[in-house]
Amino acid sequence: MRMIWHTPWRFLLIAWTVTPIYFRYLGLWIRWKWFTKPSAEAWSKAHRKSARKFYRLAVRMRGGLIKVG
């Protein structure tokens, strides 16, 4: 029974992590496209936060994203 929930759980875990990363970059892109250019610090902060989240996800999944991606 445990294996039945393994794949959906991994999918939800990835989606829960990648969705905010996507929207963070989308927000910066929208800001760049229609308003003012985001500062280099804003991009750097987004990169750091996204990398930290993605690293924690990869460690939690024991490298599953590296094997697939």
TORLUM-37619 format. One record per residue: x, y, z of N, C-alpha, C in turn; residue in three letters. Coordinates in steps of 0.05 Angstrom, whole numbers, plus 32768, in hexadecimal, padded with zeros to 4 digits. Example, Ala and Ser with C-alpha at 12.3 -4.5 7.8 and 13.67 -1.06 7.14 Angstrom:
2
81087F8E809C80F67FA6809C81087FBE809CALA
81017FD3808E81117FEB808F81028001809DSER
***
This chain:
69
80107FE88000800080008000801180198000MET
80288018800D8039802F800F804380387FF4ARG
804980257FE28054802C7FC88040803A7FB6MET
802680357FBC801180427FAC801380607FAEILE
801A806A7FC6801B80877FCB803680937FC6TRP
804A80827FBF8065808C7FBB806780A07FA4HIS
805D80987F8D805F80AA7F75804F80C37F78THR
803580C17F80802680DA7F83803280ED7F98PRO
803D80E17FAD804A80F17FC2806281007FB7TRP
807280F37FA7808A80FF7F9B808181167F88ARG
806C81117F78806281257F668059813E7F75PHE
804A813A7F8A804081507F9A8057815F7FA8LEU
806B81517FB18082815D7FBD8091816F7FA9LEU
809581657F9180A281747F7C8091818D7F75ILE
807781887F718066819E7F69806581B47F7FALA
806481AB7F98806381BE7FAF807D81CF7FB0TRP
809381C57FA680AC81D37FA780B081E47F8DTHR
80AA81D87F7680B081E57F5D809C81FC7F56VAL
808381F97F5F806F820E7F59807782297F64THR
807E822C7F7D808782467F87809F82517F79PRO
80B2823F7F7180C982477F6280C182537F47ILE
80AF82457F3A80A5824F7F208098826A7F23TYR
8087826D7F37807982877F3A808B829D7F43PHE
80A182977F5180B482AB7F5980C282B77F40ARG
80CA82A57F2E80D782AF7F1580C382BC7F03TYR
80AA82B27F02809582BE7EF2809082DA7EFBLEU
808F82DE7F15808B82F97F2080A1830C7F18GLY
80BA83037F1980D083147F1180CE831A7EF3LEU
80C783067EE380C4830A7EC780AE831E7EC0TRP
8097831C7ECD8081832F7EC9808A834B7ED1ILE
8097834C7EE780A183667EF180B483737EDCARG
80C683627ED080D9836B7EBC80CB83747EA3TRP
80B783647E9B80A983687E81809783817E82LYS
808883857E978074839A7E97807983B17EAATRP
808B83AF7EBC809083C47ECF80AD83CD7ECEPHE
80BB83CA7EE380D783D17EE380E983B97EE4THR
810183BC7EDC811483A67EDC811B839E7EF9LYS
811783857F00811F837C7F1B813D837F7F1FPRO
814583867F37816183897F3D8170836F7F3CSER
818A83717F39819A83587F3A8198834A7F54ALA
819383597F698190834E7F848176833D7F85GLU
816183477F78814783387F78814B831D7F69ALA
8159831D7F53815F83047F44817082F27F55TRP
818482FD7F62819782EE7F72818882E17F8ASER
817682F07F96816682E57FAC815482CF7FA3LYS
814882D27F8B813782BD7F80814782A47F7AALA
815F82A77F6F817082907F69817882827F83HIS
817F82917F97818782857FB1817182757FBEARG
815982827FBF814282757FCC813A825C7FBCLYS
813A825E7FA2813282477F91814682307F93SER
815F82377F93817482237F95817282147FB0ALA
816D82247FC5816B82187FE0815382047FE1ARG
813D820D7FD6812581FC7FD6812A81E37FC5LYS
813681E67FAE813A81CF7F9C814E81BC7FA8PHE
816381C67FB5817781B57FC2816A81A57FD8TYR
815A81B27FE9814C81A37FFE813A818D7FF3ARG
812D81937FDD811C817F7FD0812C81687FC6LEU
8142816D7FB9815381587FAE815E81467FC5ALA
816681537FDB817081437FF2815A81337FFEVAL
8142813F8000812B8130800C812481187FFBARG
8126811B7FE0811E81067FCE813680F37FC8MET
814C80F87FD6816480E87FD3816E80E77FB6ARG
816F80FE7FAA817A81007F8F816780F87F79GLY
814E80F47F7E813B80EB7F6A813980FE7F52GLY
813A81187F588139812B7F428151812B7F30LEU
816881267F3C818181247F2D8180810C7F1AILE
817680F67F24817580DD7F14816280E07EFDLYS
814C80EE7F00813880F17EEB813E81097ED9VAL
8146811F7EE4814A81387ED58165813A7EC9GLY
***
